[in-house]
Amino acid sequence: MRKLVLTLACDDRKGIVAAVGNFIAAQSGNIMESGQYVDTDNNRFFMRVCFVLGHGMTADDFRNGFEPVALAYGMEWKAYDMDVKPRVMIMVSQLGHCLNDLLYRNSIQQLPMELVSIVSNHDRFQRRAEHENIPFYHLPVSAENKVAQEERLLELVREQKIDLVILARYMQVLTDDLSRELAGQVINIHHSFLPSFKGARPYHQAHKRGVKLIGATAHYVTADLDEGPIIEQNVQRIDHAITADEMVAIGRDTECQVLSRAVKLHLEHRILLNEDRTVIFR
C-alpha cells in the first residue's frame, strides 16, 4: 500500500482537521501520524498528515481529488509519495566531517534520500566520492568565475532534478540570486559562535575568550547570510580544562549531529515555513 505525507498551511478556521480526515477516510485511507499547530500571532494553521492510501489509489488520484478541499480552505499544500525519495546534492569544501557523516548515514539507509552527486570547489574528496560510486563535480571558485560557476551549479541542479542541496561545510557564500532561486531547497550548517567569532579558527578564538558552550545551527539558506529559517540546533557544555583542539572536535561532532537531524526532518517532509521561522512536526 502506498504511503503519502500531506503538508498544508492556511488561515485558521473551524473544520480544517475534519475536512482533511474525512477526505482521507473517504478514499479508504488510514491515518498513521498527524500533527497540527496554530500560530495565534497571525492566525495561521499548519498540518502534517502521514497516511496509507486505499488499494489501487495513486498519489495523483489523491492530489486530484483533494484539490477542491484545498481550494475551499485556501490551503498551500503538497502531497508527497514516500516511495519517491528526494534527490540530493551535497556540497563540500575542505572539511569532510559532515560529508563523511552523511555518507555513512546514507550507506545504512538512515536518511530516506537518493544521493545523486557531490560538488566541491576543491578536489580533495573526489576519491572519496568515487569510492562511494557517487558522481563528483569539481567547480573551483574565484572572484572572476563565481557567477559562471554558480550558473553551472544551477545547471546541474536542474539536469539532475535535485530536490535538496546540503551545504556540508561548503565554505563559499551563495549569491543572492542563487539563494532566491533555490529557496527552501538548501540547508546549511555552521558553528554557534557567529557573529562573535568570525573568520579563521573560530574555535580557537572562542577558547581564548573562555566560551563555555559549543553549538551548531542548521538552517535554510536565504539571501541574508546565515540568517535563514532555523531547523535544528544543539549545544555542548564545556569547562576551562578543554583545549582548543578538543573544542574543535566537539564542535565538529555537534555539527554532524545537527546537520543530519535537519536533513532527516526535511526528507521526511516534517518542516513547514512560517515566514522567517519553521514549524516542525517531529
LINQUI-V267096 format. One record per run of one state. SS is the DSSP state (A for helix, B for strand, O for the rest). FROM is the first residue (numbers start at 1). LEN is the number of residues. If there is no record, write none. Layout:
# LINQUI-V267096
ss:from:len
SS:FROM:LEN
SS:FROM:LEN
This chain:
# LINQUI-V267096
ss:from:len
O:1:2
B:3:9
O:12:4
A:16:11
O:27:3
B:30:10
O:40:4
B:44:9
O:53:6
A:59:15
O:74:2
B:76:6
O:82:4
B:86:7
O:93:4
A:97:11
O:108:5
B:113:8
O:121:5
A:126:6
O:132:3
B:135:4
O:139:7
A:146:14
O:160:4
B:164:4
O:168:8
A:176:6
O:182:4
B:186:6
O:192:10
A:202:7
O:209:4
B:213:8
O:221:9
B:230:8
O:238:6
A:244:24
O:268:3
B:271:4
O:275:2
B:277:4
O:281:2
